[in-house]
Amino acid sequence: MLGPITCRINKHQRITLIEAPNSLPALLDLSKIADLVLFAIDGSIGFELETFEFISLLKQAGSLFMSF
């Protein structure tokens, strides 16, 4: 994906999708501006160490975190 993609929901609301690189500093910077963080994990690779580190950082920062 090249750059952020913005989709308009209605006249007053929009959603911006940003693909983050696989580095903790970049993920942490993006989490500061995000209202919602969505992880898309490749099933053939599985969970990586960075995923668990980022979830831990979100919890320590006091961000709302839900797991399903």
Stockholm file with secondary structure:
# STOCKHOLM 1.0

chainA/1-68         MLGPITCRINKHQRITLIEAPNSLPALLDLSKIADLVLFAIDGSIGFELETFEFISLLKQAGSLFMSF
#=GR chainA/1-68 SS CCSCEEEECSSSCEEEECCCCSCHHHHHHHHHHCSCCCCCCCTTTCCCHHHHHHHHHHHHTTCCCCCC
#=GC SS_cons        CCSCEEEECSSSCEEEECCCCSCHHHHHHHHHHCSCCCCCCCTTTCCCHHHHHHHHHHHHTTCCCCCC
//
